[in-house]
Amino acid sequence: MHYLLFYDTAPDYLDRRAEFRSSHLKLAWEYCERGELILGGALEDPVDGAVLLFQGDSPEVVEQFIAEDPYVANGLVTAYRIRPWTTVAGAMASMPVKP
């Protein structure tokens, strides 16, 4: 199953992220190496959030990432939402449906 993690970021996110970016990216790449995080990055125009795509059997992997993320722990993320995403098209679709 795929899960989308939506982050809302603090108004001063761009000013403060440099302090925590290396540890945040280290964590993200660890999840990538385990095959749990597929893609992640900040939204632009405006930079007011981020979206991360995870895969796993349950949202627990996403919840664990949130619990470990220095952006969350240090207030750069003001809110987040986890949404299950039923993917049906593409090479990595969790539930492929072909016509």
Secondary structure as GFF3:
##gff-version 3
##sequence-region A 1 99
A	DSSP	beta_strand	2	9	.	.	.	ID=ss1
A	DSSP	alpha_helix	13	33	.	.	.	ID=ss2
A	DSSP	beta_strand	37	42	.	.	.	ID=ss3
A	DSSP	beta_strand	49	55	.	.	.	ID=ss4
A	DSSP	alpha_helix	60	68	.	.	.	ID=ss5
A	DSSP	alpha_helix	70	73	.	.	.	ID=ss6
A	DSSP	beta_strand	77	85	.	.	.	ID=ss7
###
